């Protein structure tokens, strides 16, 4: 039973990261997206 706790914890952690990630905070949290210029970010489909 104790082997399931880390798996559940990591699953909940990934779900929370995905849930709270949005268009406004993605330029601070996503690697690669935060190094793009403003013109490249406008071309990039962040919602897709």
KELOVO-446662 format. One record per residue (C-alpha): residue number from 1; residue in one letter; x, y, z. Coordinates in Angstrom, 1 decimal. Each point is the difference from the previous one (the first is absolute). Layout:
N
R:NUM:a:X:Y:Z;
...
//
This chain:
48
R:1:x:0.0:0.0:0.0;
R:2:x:2.8:2.4:0.8;
R:3:x:1.3:-0.3:-3.6;
R:4:x:-3.1:1.7:-1.3;
R:5:x:0.5:3.3:1.9;
R:6:x:2.9:1.3:-2.2;
R:7:x:-1.9:-0.9:-3.1;
R:8:x:-3.1:1.7:1.2;
R:9:x:2.0:3.1:1.1;
R:10:x:1.8:0.4:-3.3;
R:11:x:-3.3:-0.5:-1.9;
R:12:x:-1.7:2.7:2.1;
R:13:x:3.1:2.3:-0.5;
R:14:x:-0.1:-0.4:-3.8;
R:15:x:-3.7:0.6:0.0;
R:16:x:0.3:3.2:2.1;
R:17:x:2.8:1.3:-2.3;
R:18:x:-2.1:-0.6:-3.0;
R:19:x:-3.1:1.6:1.6;
R:20:x:1.7:3.2:1.1;
R:21:x:2.0:0.4:-3.2;
R:22:x:-1.5:2.7:-2.2;
R:23:x:0.8:2.5:-2.7;
R:24:x:1.0:2.8:2.5;
R:25:x:2.5:-2.0:2.1;
R:26:x:1.4:-2.2:-2.7;
R:27:x:2.7:2.4:-1.0;
R:28:x:1.4:-0.4:3.6;
R:29:x:-0.5:-3.7:0.4;
R:30:x:0.6:-1.7:-3.4;
R:31:x:3.5:-0.7:-1.1;
R:32:x:0.7:1.1:-3.5;
R:33:x:-3.1:2.2:-0.1;
R:34:x:1.6:2.4:2.4;
R:35:x:3.0:0.5:-2.2;
R:36:x:-2.0:0.9:-3.1;
R:37:x:-0.2:3.5:-1.2;
R:38:x:-3.4:1.7:0.0;
R:39:x:-0.4:-0.5:-3.7;
R:40:x:0.6:-3.7:0.3;
R:41:x:-2.5:-0.2:2.9;
R:42:x:-2.7:1.6:-2.1;
R:43:x:0.5:-2.6:-2.7;
R:44:x:0.0:-2.9:2.4;
R:45:x:-3.3:-1.8:0.8;
R:46:x:0.2:-0.2:3.8;
R:47:x:-3.6:-1.2:0.4;
R:48:x:0.4:-2.8:-2.5;
//
